[in-house]
Amino acid sequence: MKGYLEAKKQPFGGNPMGSLVRNEVTNKMKSLPFISDEFIVTGSVGQGNWAAIPWLAIMNRKITTSTQRGYYLVYLFSEDMSQLYLTFAQGITETSREEMERIKEDIRQNIEMKEHVHKDDHIYLGQSKKARDYAFSTAAYIKYEVDSKPSEDQFVQDLQDMVSYYEAFIKLNNRTVYETDETEANVIHDSTEMVLPFSETVDHIHSYISSKGFYYEKEEVTNLFLSIKTKPFVILSGISGTGKTKIVQWLAESVGATERNGQFSLIPVRPDWSDGSDLLGYVDIKGEFKRGPLTKVIINAIEHPTRPYFVLLDEMNLARVEHYFSDILSVMESRKWQNGELVTSRLLKEELSDKDLHLPANLYLIGTVNMDETTHPFSKKVLDRANTIEFNRIKLNHFQFLLEKDHKEPVIVHNDTFMTKYLHLEDVFFQNRALVEGMTEELVKINDFLQLIGAHVGYRVRDEICFYLAYNEEGNLMTTEDALDHCILQKILPRISGSDTRVERVLKELYRWFTNKEIVDGDSFTADDLISAKYPKSAAKVVEMVRRLEDDGFTSFWLSS
């Protein structure tokens, strides 16, 4: 507290005060025996600029994973750094003042607390609107003065007491009911929405899919999860019958998103779609706006921001994606942080849809594609904005997973399980500097090869690969090399196509970089060549593309092109 005002005079980025609050203090709090894995402990000194009121929050995953919503415990520092308050407070961004008032009174009347815990509105954090809003949201608090701080034991005991009050109130409020536009009956959801650690999320999804009698390797599920987490737009490619649709449907169902509750929607793409009206809606001859299938999902998602909504665009490239999907792609790229909330530019104007509609942060778009004579290729604009995952692995004689399957129940998860926290490189750079710099060196070398055919990547691809690798490291899901192998396969190789010798040179240079071996022609390749490869999946794909170039005089990433 005595150093914060001085720190505010210094540059924000990389300042040790940020690491102290976000990492050192929160790690100490997490080590306390009564702070279990049920709790998220996080701190903030601001986003890009210094906060007037820094804070340290303790949130039960069942109630909230964001300080914008729900109720939680939070240490609030006064603007002049003379007082610290341990508070039982609420998110001010997504909670109305009427709701905050109701919850405050509920806590004060129903939860018994020790005498030195104040249940009044006399908390004072400063004169700013944010300070007043924080104070208004507070149901109970303990006040500390910087010049007369309590003993360590008292400080810890106070926190343990407040945690017990928090848990007691949770027991009083354990269910919520709401109605969606997509169902005729009320849908009852537990309010115990969870944010699982990444590894537990992947384990659960994989086990759930396996229990349904479908075989996918765990690495495939891991890659799909990381791709959705990195960017809410993923393309699944491959031959028909490999389960592209099913893996999305079962993934959604495993986390509580079904067609019945409106959180999962399958939208078949028609060949005659030529603009965004087929997805979003149109004005009819009477001047009335007719909502498209995606607009209905968007409205539901906006009304229930804590739940993830999945849309599967089936046979996405039966029509030209750049024609009917361009507005959505553009708005998706406008995402930014505003008052701690992920927002986008306007997708539909108020005069069309009764109110301005934006892409909500809890909407995830996944397209399936087949590449044959009836479909359209993708432009670099589309490929730049998506992870393209291939599903061509087929093991027709694999039955063991059917013998081992156990029944699994869905787990209702909070949207924060899938929502990205990275939008720009600076969001990930300071906490993952070595990872970012190492990956960028690798990408610079690959770009040197790609420039020969104009297929080199830009900042967007670099940033999204960094996000993918950072999430992978955070969850300890794959080795960094395996994760980067997936990124090269999904973000870079789909850009390569052509029929001339320059394409062949690029592919052979990439193969040498991936394996440290030379490839004379596609037929000279053996599986042993990949044993020591740095990026075996990408190397195998390059061999496939070289073979196609030799056989057909043309090659591309896509199997049937």
RODO-2510 file (C-alpha; in nm, 4 decimals, decimal comma):
residues 561
     n   res          X          Y          Z
     1     m     0,0000     0,0000     0,0000
     2     k     0,2855     0,2391     0,0771
     3     g     0,4452     0,1684    -0,2620
     4     y     0,1412     0,1745    -0,4878
     5     l     0,1005     0,5507    -0,5318
     6     e     0,4681     0,5781    -0,6277
     7     a     0,4327     0,2853    -0,8682
     8     k     0,1449     0,4648    -1,0419
     9     k     0,3922     0,7353    -1,1499
    10     q     0,5928     0,4729    -1,3402
    11     p     0,5115     0,2893    -1,6678
    12     f     0,2425     0,0246    -1,6281
    13     g     0,3797    -0,2552    -1,8449
    14     g     0,6185    -0,4916    -1,6672
    15     n     0,6079    -0,3009    -1,3381
    16     p     0,6900    -0,5333    -1,0437
    17     m     0,3882    -0,3991    -0,8525
    18     g     0,1658    -0,5798    -1,1032
    19     s     0,3422    -0,9119    -1,0457
    20     l     0,3258    -0,8588    -0,6690
    21     v    -0,0530    -0,8225    -0,6749
    22     r    -0,1362    -1,0689    -0,9527
    23     n     0,1066    -1,3458    -0,8577
    24     e     0,2933    -1,3210    -0,5273
    25     v     0,0056    -1,2151    -0,3020
    26     t    -0,2498    -1,4418    -0,4701
    27     n    -0,0146    -1,7409    -0,4421
    28     k     0,0228    -1,6751    -0,0679
    29     m    -0,3546    -1,6636    -0,0319
    30     k    -0,3969    -1,9862    -0,2304
    31     s    -0,1582    -2,1605     0,0089
    32     l    -0,3891    -2,1019     0,3057
    33     p    -0,5474    -2,4335     0,4131
    34     f    -0,9060    -2,3029     0,3971
    35     i    -0,8669    -2,1726     0,0383
    36     s    -0,9506    -2,4938    -0,1490
    37     d    -0,9422    -2,5641    -0,5221
    38     e    -1,3073    -2,4529    -0,5323
    39     f    -1,1838    -2,0942    -0,5113
    40     i    -1,0346    -1,8692    -0,7757
    41     v    -0,7939    -1,6135    -0,6293
    42     t    -0,7042    -1,3241    -0,8552
    43     g    -0,5736    -0,9715    -0,8230
    44     s    -0,5601    -0,6613    -1,0398
    45     v    -0,3830    -0,3294    -1,0573
    46     g    -0,5620    -0,2405    -1,3817
    47     q    -0,5675    -0,3382    -1,7498
    48     g    -0,3231    -0,1311    -1,9514
    49     n    -0,3471     0,1568    -1,7029
    50     w    -0,3150     0,1764    -1,3272
    51     a    -0,6380     0,1191    -1,1341
    52     a    -0,7458     0,3805    -0,8821
    53     i    -0,8638     0,0960    -0,6591
    54     p    -0,6560    -0,2222    -0,6902
    55     w    -0,8172    -0,5388    -0,5570
    56     l    -0,7695    -0,9040    -0,4604
    57     a    -1,0729    -1,1295    -0,5098
    58     i    -1,1628    -1,4769    -0,3827
    59     m    -1,4430    -1,6355    -0,5867
    60     n    -1,6139    -1,9698    -0,5467
    61     r    -1,6205    -2,1319    -0,8920
    62     k    -1,9800    -2,2441    -0,8343
    63     i    -2,0954    -1,8830    -0,8041
    64     t    -1,8720    -1,6792    -1,0325
    65     t    -1,5389    -1,6780    -1,2088
    66     s    -1,5468    -1,3083    -1,2909
    67     t    -1,5526    -1,0012    -1,0684
    68     q    -1,8052    -0,8515    -1,3096
    69     r    -2,0862    -1,0722    -1,1806
    70     g    -2,2071    -1,2720    -0,8826
    71     y    -2,0953    -1,2326    -0,5218
    72     y    -1,7525    -1,2980    -0,3756
    73     l    -1,4941    -1,1813    -0,1236
    74     v    -1,2602    -0,9024    -0,2266
    75     y    -0,9913    -0,6902    -0,0614
    76     l    -1,0473    -0,3313    -0,1780
    77     f    -0,7782    -0,0650    -0,1342
    78     s    -0,8896     0,2948    -0,0882
    79     e    -0,7824     0,5436    -0,3516
    80     d    -0,5409     0,7176    -0,1129
    81     m    -0,4003     0,3809     0,0066
    82     s    -0,4745     0,4612     0,3708
    83     q    -0,7365     0,1892     0,4241
    84     l    -0,7878    -0,1701     0,3202
    85     y    -1,1296    -0,3337     0,3355
    86     l    -1,1970    -0,7072     0,3358
    87     t    -1,5439    -0,7117     0,1826
    88     f    -1,8291    -0,9460     0,0987
    89     a    -1,9183    -0,7734    -0,2276
    90     q    -2,0735    -0,8171    -0,5706
    91     g    -1,9899    -0,7678    -0,9371
    92     i    -2,0975    -0,4186    -1,0381
    93     t    -2,0758    -0,4622    -1,4182
    94     e    -2,3449    -0,7238    -1,4767
    95     t    -2,5635    -0,6747    -1,1662
    96     s    -2,8393    -0,4156    -1,1435
    97     r    -2,8530    -0,1859    -0,8412
    98     e    -3,1862    -0,3383    -0,7436
    99     e    -3,0361    -0,6868    -0,7464
   100     m    -2,7320    -0,5696    -0,5499
   101     e    -2,9560    -0,4132    -0,2894
   102     r    -3,1580    -0,7318    -0,2575
   103     i    -2,8506    -0,9513    -0,2178
   104     k    -2,6966    -0,7100     0,0343
   105     e    -3,0014    -0,7273     0,2572
   106     d    -3,0207    -1,1053     0,2161
   107     i    -2,6602    -1,1440     0,3361
   108     r    -2,6982    -0,8988     0,6220
   109     q    -3,0177    -1,0517     0,7557
   110     n    -2,9405    -1,4212     0,7120
   111     i    -2,5686    -1,4635     0,7852
   112     e    -2,4487    -1,4166     1,1439
   113     m    -2,1062    -1,2534     1,1672
   114     k    -1,8657    -1,1441     1,4410
   115     e    -1,9073    -0,7996     1,5971
   116     h    -1,6111    -0,6357     1,4202
   117     v    -1,7622    -0,7222     1,0782
   118     h    -1,9612    -0,4179     0,9669
   119     k    -2,2987    -0,4588     0,7983
   120     d    -2,3588    -0,1003     0,6894
   121     d    -2,2994     0,1422     0,4040
   122     h    -2,0225     0,3424     0,5713
   123     i    -1,7356     0,1959     0,3715
   124     y    -1,5334     0,4762     0,2068
   125     l    -1,2958     0,4065    -0,0800
   126     g    -1,2762     0,7478    -0,2443
   127     q    -1,4718     1,0055    -0,4438
   128     s    -1,4675     0,8429    -0,7891
   129     k    -1,7741     0,6719    -0,9365
   130     k    -1,5936     0,3367    -0,9288
   131     a    -1,5193     0,3863    -0,5586
   132     r    -1,8833     0,4659    -0,4871
   133     d    -2,0050     0,1689    -0,6928
   134     y    -1,7730    -0,0700    -0,5102
   135     a    -1,8955     0,0669    -0,1791
   136     f    -2,2595     0,0280    -0,2808
   137     s    -2,2051    -0,3373    -0,3770
   138     t    -2,0594    -0,4261    -0,0362
   139     a    -2,2787    -0,6217     0,2044
   140     a    -2,0267    -0,6622     0,4869
   141     y    -1,6685    -0,5575     0,5519
   142     i    -1,3739    -0,5447     0,7895
   143     k    -1,1688    -0,2250     0,7873
   144     y    -0,7903    -0,2021     0,8286
   145     e    -0,5707     0,1081     0,8548
   146     v    -0,2327     0,0998     0,6817
   147     d    -0,0611     0,2487     0,9877
   148     s    -0,2220     0,0096     1,2377
   149     k    -0,2467    -0,3225     1,0618
   150     p    -0,3479    -0,6310     1,2634
   151     s    -0,1244    -0,9248     1,3450
   152     e    -0,0700    -1,1923     1,0804
   153     d    -0,2818    -1,4380     1,2808
   154     q    -0,5710    -1,1928     1,3075
   155     f    -0,5472    -1,1098     0,9382
   156     v    -0,5694    -1,4767     0,8426
   157     q    -0,8470    -1,5467     1,0940
   158     d    -1,0546    -1,2619     0,9546
   159     l    -1,0242    -1,4054     0,6055
   160     q    -1,1161    -1,7541     0,7257
   161     d    -1,4236    -1,6123     0,8997
   162     m    -1,5317    -1,4273     0,5848
   163     v    -1,4837    -1,7429     0,3777
   164     s    -1,7154    -1,9265     0,6175
   165     y    -1,9795    -1,6503     0,5818
   166     y    -1,9426    -1,6711     0,2029
   167     e    -1,9930    -2,0482     0,2024
   168     a    -2,2909    -2,0195     0,4354
   169     f    -2,4623    -1,7796     0,1972
   170     i    -2,3904    -2,0054    -0,0994
   171     k    -2,5853    -2,2834     0,0714
   172     l    -2,8888    -2,0551     0,0879
   173     n    -2,8768    -1,9841    -0,2846
   174     n    -2,8152    -2,2962    -0,4885
   175     r    -3,0626    -2,2966    -0,7794
   176     t    -3,1851    -2,0614    -1,0478
   177     v    -3,4576    -2,0885    -1,3119
   178     y    -3,4849    -1,9166    -1,6489
   179     e    -3,6687    -1,9618    -1,9753
   180     t    -3,5077    -1,9644    -2,3209
   181     d    -3,6647    -1,8631    -2,6515
   182     e    -3,5874    -2,2025    -2,8008
   183     t    -3,7911    -2,4234    -2,5662
   184     e    -4,1569    -2,4398    -2,4801
   185     a    -4,0994    -2,5251    -2,1147
   186     n    -3,8944    -2,3611    -1,8459
   187     v    -3,5435    -2,5026    -1,8299
   188     i    -3,4059    -2,5424    -1,4814
   189     h    -3,0309    -2,5070    -1,4464
   190     d    -2,8172    -2,5469    -1,1383
   191     s    -2,6453    -2,2206    -1,0604
   192     t    -2,3363    -2,4203    -0,9723
   193     e    -2,1656    -2,3361    -1,3002
   194     m    -1,8077    -2,4513    -1,2770
   195     v    -1,4788    -2,3433    -1,4271
   196     l    -1,2671    -2,6551    -1,4353
   197     p    -0,8894    -2,6479    -1,4762
   198     f    -0,7928    -2,7061    -1,8382
   199     s    -0,6696    -3,0603    -1,7798
   200     e    -0,9899    -3,1582    -1,5980
   201     t    -1,1997    -3,0010    -1,8739
   202     v    -1,0232    -3,2042    -2,1416
   203     d    -1,0366    -3,5244    -1,9354
   204     h    -1,4092    -3,4801    -1,8766
   205     i    -1,4935    -3,4027    -2,2405
   206     h    -1,2872    -3,6964    -2,3654
   207     s    -1,4415    -3,9367    -2,1134
   208     y    -1,7926    -3,8146    -2,1959
   209     i    -1,7427    -3,8587    -2,5709
   210     s    -1,5960    -4,2051    -2,5167
   211     s    -1,8933    -4,3014    -2,3004
   212     k    -2,1189    -4,2297    -2,5986
   213     g    -1,9433    -4,4958    -2,8044
   214     f    -1,7344    -4,2626    -3,0217
   215     y    -1,3592    -4,2967    -3,0536
   216     y    -1,1397    -3,9883    -3,0510
   217     e    -0,7877    -3,9692    -2,9190
   218     k    -0,7417    -3,7449    -2,6188
   219     e    -0,4981    -3,5267    -2,8117
   220     e    -0,7722    -3,4538    -3,0651
   221     v    -1,0042    -3,3346    -2,7884
   222     t    -0,7216    -3,1327    -2,6333
   223     n    -0,6499    -2,9622    -2,9637
   224     l    -1,0170    -2,8817    -3,0247
   225     f    -1,0522    -2,7325    -2,6751
   226     l    -0,7383    -2,5181    -2,7123
   227     s    -0,8499    -2,4019    -3,0573
   228     i    -1,1908    -2,2885    -2,9255
   229     k    -1,0241    -2,1234    -2,6261
   230     t    -0,7866    -1,9352    -2,8567
   231     k    -1,0517    -1,8093    -3,1013
   232     p    -1,4296    -1,8664    -3,1070
   233     f    -1,4189    -1,9790    -3,4719
   234     v    -1,2911    -2,3248    -3,5686
   235     i    -1,3129    -2,5199    -3,8962
   236     l    -1,3240    -2,9009    -3,8937
   237     s    -1,2245    -3,0601    -4,2236
   238     g    -1,1966    -3,4168    -4,3442
   239     i    -1,3667    -3,6915    -4,5381
   240     s    -1,7311    -3,7677    -4,4697
   241     g    -1,8018    -4,0070    -4,1842
   242     t    -1,5071    -3,9273    -3,9564
   243     g    -1,7290    -3,7739    -3,6888
   244     k    -1,6720    -3,4014    -3,7333
   245     t    -2,0303    -3,3192    -3,6397
   246     k    -2,0478    -3,5657    -3,3537
   247     i    -1,7354    -3,4466    -3,1740
   248     v    -1,8806    -3,0946    -3,1584
   249     q    -2,2231    -3,2168    -3,0481
   250     w    -2,0808    -3,4364    -2,7723
   251     l    -1,8347    -3,1703    -2,6606
   252     a    -2,1226    -2,9261    -2,6195
   253     e    -2,3414    -3,1805    -2,4421
   254     s    -2,0587    -3,2774    -2,2059
   255     v    -2,0620    -2,9226    -2,0652
   256     g    -2,4415    -2,8910    -2,0463
   257     a    -2,5089    -2,7324    -2,3875
   258     t    -2,7907    -2,9103    -2,5722
   259     e    -3,0446    -2,8337    -2,8428
   260     r    -3,3187    -2,8548    -2,5801
   261     n    -3,1817    -2,5693    -2,3709
   262     g    -3,0761    -2,3723    -2,6802
   263     q    -2,7033    -2,3775    -2,6018
   264     f    -2,6244    -2,6004    -2,8993
   265     s    -2,7566    -2,5343    -3,2490
   266     l    -2,6858    -2,7084    -3,5774
   267     i    -2,7376    -2,4815    -3,8784
   268     p    -2,7102    -2,6538    -4,2195
   269     v    -2,5536    -2,4238    -4,4787
   270     r    -2,7375    -2,4075    -4,8145
   271     p    -2,5603    -2,3714    -5,1509
   272     d    -2,7713    -2,0653    -5,2444
   273     w    -2,6576    -1,8515    -4,9494
   274     s    -2,5091    -1,5342    -5,0928
   275     d    -2,5036    -1,2839    -4,8072
   276     g    -2,5407    -1,2495    -4,4327
   277     s    -2,9203    -1,2320    -4,4395
   278     d    -2,9421    -1,6108    -4,4636
   279     l    -2,7782    -1,6418    -4,1212
   280     l    -2,8741    -1,3185    -3,9503
   281     g    -3,2157    -1,2340    -4,0948
   282     y    -3,3878    -1,0037    -4,3399
   283     v    -3,6640    -0,7451    -4,3687
   284     d    -3,9721    -0,8961    -4,5366
   285     i    -4,2155    -0,7311    -4,7747
   286     k    -4,4133    -0,5936    -4,4795
   287     g    -4,1062    -0,4199    -4,3417
   288     e    -4,0746    -0,6626    -4,0513
   289     f    -3,7410    -0,8099    -3,9534
   290     k    -3,7339    -1,1896    -3,9696
   291     r    -3,4627    -1,3252    -3,7451
   292     g    -3,2166    -1,5673    -3,8984
   293     p    -3,1114    -1,8849    -3,7156
   294     l    -2,7878    -1,7334    -3,5851
   295     t    -2,9593    -1,4176    -3,4595
   296     k    -3,1911    -1,6274    -3,2430
   297     v    -2,8901    -1,7939    -3,0818
   298     i    -2,7140    -1,4601    -3,0348
   299     i    -3,0137    -1,3160    -2,8478
   300     n    -3,0294    -1,6200    -2,6206
   301     a    -2,6560    -1,6028    -2,5546
   302     i    -2,6747    -1,2329    -2,4654
   303     e    -2,9557    -1,3038    -2,2184
   304     h    -2,7555    -1,5809    -2,0466
   305     p    -2,3941    -1,4587    -2,0501
   306     t    -2,2587    -1,7149    -1,8031
   307     r    -2,3373    -2,0129    -2,0290
   308     p    -2,1412    -2,1140    -2,3426
   309     y    -2,3410    -2,1346    -2,6672
   310     f    -2,2151    -2,3516    -2,9537
   311     v    -2,3256    -2,3149    -3,3156
   312     l    -2,2299    -2,5846    -3,5656
   313     l    -2,2390    -2,4637    -3,9263
   314     d    -2,2721    -2,7912    -4,1139
   315     e    -2,1177    -2,8183    -4,4620
   316     m    -1,9953    -2,4632    -4,4223
   317     n    -1,8385    -2,4345    -4,7672
   318     l    -2,1388    -2,5469    -4,9721
   319     a    -2,1766    -2,1701    -5,0232
   320     r    -1,8946    -1,9157    -5,0454
   321     v    -1,7980    -1,8429    -4,6856
   322     e    -1,6633    -1,4967    -4,7737
   323     h    -2,0114    -1,3989    -4,8984
   324     y    -2,2459    -1,5053    -4,6202
   325     f    -1,9991    -1,4943    -4,3293
   326     s    -1,7988    -1,1776    -4,3970
   327     d    -1,9925    -0,9527    -4,1578
   328     i    -1,9462    -1,1993    -3,8732
   329     l    -1,5735    -1,2372    -3,9436
   330     s    -1,5261    -0,8599    -3,9447
   331     v    -1,7158    -0,8098    -3,6199
   332     m    -1,5243    -1,0956    -3,4589
   333     e    -1,2002    -0,9116    -3,5327
   334     s    -1,3331    -0,6003    -3,3571
   335     r    -1,3263    -0,7694    -3,0158
   336     k    -1,1802    -0,5533    -2,7386
   337     w    -1,1806    -0,5150    -2,3628
   338     q    -1,4107    -0,2436    -2,2329
   339     n    -1,4484    -0,1979    -1,8571
   340     g    -1,3283    -0,5521    -1,8068
   341     e    -1,5841    -0,6930    -2,0538
   342     l    -1,5220    -0,8507    -2,3942
   343     v    -1,7219    -0,6510    -2,6514
   344     t    -1,7446    -0,6195    -3,0297
   345     s    -1,8665    -0,3724    -3,2875
   346     r    -2,2342    -0,3785    -3,3819
   347     l    -2,3472    -0,6766    -3,5883
   348     l    -2,7098    -0,5728    -3,6436
   349     k    -2,8558    -0,2245    -3,6158
   350     e    -3,1377    -0,1423    -3,3761
   351     e    -3,3711    -0,0481    -3,6590
   352     l    -3,3479    -0,4050    -3,7872
   353     s    -3,3553    -0,6181    -3,4731
   354     d    -3,5284    -0,3938    -3,2129
   355     k    -3,1911    -0,3364    -3,0444
   356     d    -2,8250    -0,3214    -3,1404
   357     l    -2,6807    -0,6711    -3,1457
   358     h    -2,3146    -0,7553    -3,0916
   359     l    -2,1344    -1,0862    -3,0995
   360     p    -2,1522    -1,2102    -2,7389
   361     a    -1,8423    -1,3409    -2,5655
   362     n    -2,0158    -1,6729    -2,4940
   363     l    -2,0810    -1,7692    -2,8577
   364     y    -1,8574    -2,0268    -3,0305
   365     l    -1,8856    -2,0916    -3,4049
   366     i    -1,7611    -2,4212    -3,5461
   367     g    -1,7896    -2,5125    -3,9127
   368     t    -1,7576    -2,8544    -4,0737
   369     v    -1,6313    -2,8760    -4,4308
   370     n    -1,5790    -3,1376    -4,6983
   371     m    -1,3555    -3,0693    -4,9936
   372     d    -1,4958    -3,2042    -5,3195
   373     e    -1,6326    -3,0813    -5,6523
   374     t    -1,9537    -2,9540    -5,4860
   375     t    -1,7811    -2,7174    -5,2405
   376     h    -1,5907    -2,3888    -5,2462
   377     p    -1,2288    -2,3315    -5,1353
   378     f    -1,1423    -2,0960    -4,8518
   379     s    -0,9766    -1,7590    -4,8976
   380     k    -0,6775    -1,6562    -4,6837
   381     k    -0,9107    -1,4100    -4,5082
   382     v    -1,1093    -1,7015    -4,3667
   383     l    -0,8080    -1,9242    -4,2974
   384     d    -0,6341    -1,6415    -4,1090
   385     r    -0,9278    -1,6175    -3,8716
   386     a    -0,9724    -1,9851    -3,7810
   387     n    -0,7946    -2,2965    -3,6677
   388     t    -0,8476    -2,5608    -3,9363
   389     i    -0,8522    -2,9067    -3,7777
   390     e    -0,8375    -3,2192    -3,9930
   391     f    -1,0293    -3,5354    -3,9019
   392     n    -0,8994    -3,8008    -4,1384
   393     r    -0,7814    -4,0616    -3,8873
   394     i    -0,9783    -4,3821    -3,9298
   395     k    -0,9399    -4,7037    -3,7261
   396     l    -1,2232    -4,9258    -3,8386
   397     n    -1,1035    -5,2253    -3,6338
   398     h    -1,0712    -5,0417    -3,3020
   399     f    -1,3342    -5,1766    -3,0591
   400     q    -1,1598    -5,1646    -2,7217
   401     f    -1,3065    -4,8260    -2,6298
   402     l    -1,6566    -4,9796    -2,6547
   403     l    -1,5662    -5,2392    -2,3922
   404     e    -1,4200    -4,9831    -2,1538
   405     k    -1,6822    -4,7098    -2,1709
   406     d    -1,8533    -4,5916    -1,8518
   407     h    -2,1595    -4,3726    -1,8203
   408     k    -2,0669    -4,0065    -1,7744
   409     e    -2,2895    -3,7174    -1,6734
   410     p    -2,2538    -3,3669    -1,8182
   411     v    -2,0861    -3,1012    -1,6057
   412     i    -2,2489    -2,7568    -1,6180
   413     v    -1,9634    -2,5172    -1,6871
   414     h    -1,9310    -2,1426    -1,6761
   415     n    -1,8540    -1,9608    -1,9991
   416     d    -1,5127    -1,8657    -1,8616
   417     t    -1,4135    -2,2284    -1,9242
   418     f    -1,4034    -2,1498    -2,2981
   419     m    -1,3798    -1,7700    -2,3217
   420     t    -1,0431    -1,6298    -2,4164
   421     k    -0,8601    -1,3871    -2,1917
   422     y    -0,6101    -1,2921    -2,4638
   423     l    -0,6907    -1,0534    -2,7494
   424     h    -0,3583    -0,8853    -2,8147
   425     l     0,0028    -0,9923    -2,7829
   426     e     0,0559    -0,7664    -2,4827
   427     d    -0,2083    -0,9674    -2,2942
   428     v     0,0149    -1,2734    -2,3014
   429     f     0,3675    -1,1375    -2,3512
   430     f     0,4858    -1,0384    -2,0041
   431     q     0,3800    -1,3589    -1,8301
   432     n     0,5008    -1,5805    -2,1167
   433     r     0,7899    -1,3834    -2,2620
   434     a     1,0281    -1,6744    -2,3216
   435     l     0,7519    -1,8787    -2,4826
   436     v     0,6467    -1,5929    -2,7131
   437     e     1,0007    -1,5066    -2,8167
   438     g     1,0928    -1,8712    -2,8824
   439     m     0,7827    -1,9322    -3,0934
   440     t     0,8332    -1,6104    -3,2868
   441     e     1,1885    -1,7081    -3,3797
   442     e     1,0508    -2,0326    -3,5197
   443     l     0,7737    -1,8522    -3,7078
   444     v     1,0193    -1,6006    -3,8577
   445     k     1,2163    -1,8891    -4,0064
   446     i     0,9018    -2,0538    -4,1458
   447     n     0,7902    -1,7179    -4,2880
   448     d     1,1216    -1,6940    -4,4761
   449     f     1,0239    -2,0105    -4,6641
   450     l     0,6637    -1,9040    -4,7234
   451     q     0,7526    -1,5645    -4,8735
   452     l     0,8606    -1,7342    -5,1947
   453     i     0,4924    -1,8059    -5,2781
   454     g     0,3344    -1,5157    -5,0886
   455     a     0,1913    -1,7433    -4,8191
   456     h     0,3725    -1,5895    -4,5226
   457     v     0,1653    -1,5068    -4,2147
   458     g     0,1029    -1,1794    -4,0380
   459     y     0,0544    -1,0518    -3,6855
   460     r    -0,2889    -1,2067    -3,6342
   461     v    -0,1611    -1,5600    -3,6919
   462     r     0,1450    -1,4987    -3,4751
   463     d    -0,0661    -1,3691    -3,1885
   464     e    -0,3172    -1,6535    -3,2010
   465     i    -0,0413    -1,9140    -3,2036
   466     c     0,1022    -1,7429    -2,8945
   467     f    -0,2384    -1,7609    -2,7250
   468     y    -0,2717    -2,1318    -2,8070
   469     l     0,0749    -2,2077    -2,6674
   470     a     0,0136    -2,0024    -2,3533
   471     y    -0,3106    -2,1866    -2,2768
   472     n    -0,1385    -2,5173    -2,3435
   473     e     0,1395    -2,4310    -2,1009
   474     e    -0,1049    -2,3054    -1,8398
   475     g    -0,2923    -2,6361    -1,8499
   476     n     0,0215    -2,8490    -1,8972
   477     l    -0,1673    -3,0347    -2,1714
   478     m     0,0981    -3,1111    -2,4358
   479     t     0,4661    -3,0418    -2,4854
   480     t     0,5362    -2,7037    -2,6418
   481     e     0,6687    -2,8774    -2,9547
   482     d     0,3504    -3,0848    -2,9934
   483     a     0,1339    -2,7770    -2,9423
   484     l     0,3318    -2,5771    -3,1992
   485     d     0,3081    -2,8747    -3,4350
   486     h    -0,0725    -2,8465    -3,4181
   487     c    -0,0539    -2,4711    -3,4784
   488     i     0,1665    -2,5078    -3,7864
   489     l    -0,0643    -2,7758    -3,9210
   490     q    -0,3781    -2,5680    -3,8592
   491     k    -0,2729    -2,2085    -3,9165
   492     i     0,0104    -2,2234    -4,1719
   493     l    -0,0050    -2,5277    -4,4007
   494     p    -0,3671    -2,4586    -4,5164
   495     r    -0,2311    -2,1433    -4,6861
   496     i    -0,0117    -2,3420    -4,9267
   497     s    -0,1440    -2,4441    -5,2681
   498     g    -0,0289    -2,4351    -5,6255
   499     s     0,1247    -2,6224    -5,9156
   500     d     0,4651    -2,4689    -5,9886
   501     t     0,8170    -2,5543    -5,8753
   502     r     0,8183    -2,2766    -5,6157
   503     v     0,5483    -2,4583    -5,4157
   504     e     0,7594    -2,7748    -5,4301
   505     r     1,0649    -2,5847    -5,3049
   506     v     0,8672    -2,4379    -5,0136
   507     l     0,7319    -2,7775    -4,9102
   508     k     1,0749    -2,9390    -4,9211
   509     e     1,2302    -2,6549    -4,7223
   510     l     0,9574    -2,6897    -4,4609
   511     y     1,0117    -3,0650    -4,4432
   512     r     1,3829    -3,0131    -4,3857
   513     w     1,3077    -2,7620    -4,1096
   514     f     1,0519    -2,9919    -3,9435
   515     t     1,2662    -3,3083    -3,9566
   516     n     1,6281    -3,2026    -4,0203
   517     k     1,6191    -3,4418    -4,3174
   518     e     1,5893    -3,4012    -4,6911
   519     i     1,2896    -3,5238    -4,8915
   520     v     1,3733    -3,6181    -5,2474
   521     d     1,0170    -3,7116    -5,3439
   522     g     0,7012    -3,8178    -5,1663
   523     d     0,7582    -4,1879    -5,2296
   524     s     1,0984    -4,1839    -5,0611
   525     f     0,9397    -4,0991    -4,7284
   526     t     0,9040    -4,3631    -4,4548
   527     a     0,7377    -4,3522    -4,1145
   528     d     1,0827    -4,3824    -3,9533
   529     d     1,1647    -4,0377    -4,0851
   530     l     0,9235    -3,8892    -3,8313
   531     i     1,0603    -4,0612    -3,5218
   532     s     1,2967    -3,7772    -3,4419
   533     a     1,1044    -3,5016    -3,6210
   534     k     1,0510    -3,1761    -3,4379
   535     y     0,7004    -3,1390    -3,5835
   536     p     0,5896    -3,4876    -3,6982
   537     k     0,2247    -3,4068    -3,7831
   538     s     0,3200    -3,1100    -3,9980
   539     a     0,5996    -3,3082    -4,1631
   540     a     0,3591    -3,5919    -4,2511
   541     k     0,1178    -3,3413    -4,4046
   542     v     0,3969    -3,1873    -4,6116
   543     v     0,4837    -3,5325    -4,7479
   544     e     0,1180    -3,5837    -4,8432
   545     m     0,1172    -3,2490    -5,0241
   546     v     0,4419    -3,3292    -5,2077
   547     r     0,2998    -3,6628    -5,3237
   548     r    -0,0117    -3,4910    -5,4545
   549     l     0,1979    -3,2375    -5,6424
   550     e     0,3988    -3,5170    -5,8048
   551     d     0,0933    -3,7241    -5,8939
   552     d    -0,1557    -3,4565    -5,9982
   553     g     0,0572    -3,1534    -6,0837
   554     f    -0,1287    -2,9527    -5,8210
   555     t    -0,1360    -2,9618    -5,4423
   556     s    -0,3126    -2,8064    -5,1463
   557     f    -0,3764    -2,8760    -4,7805
   558     w    -0,7214    -3,0144    -4,8522
   559     l    -0,7534    -3,3881    -4,9054
   560     s    -0,9783    -3,3870    -5,2114
   561     s    -0,8699    -3,0636    -5,3793
***
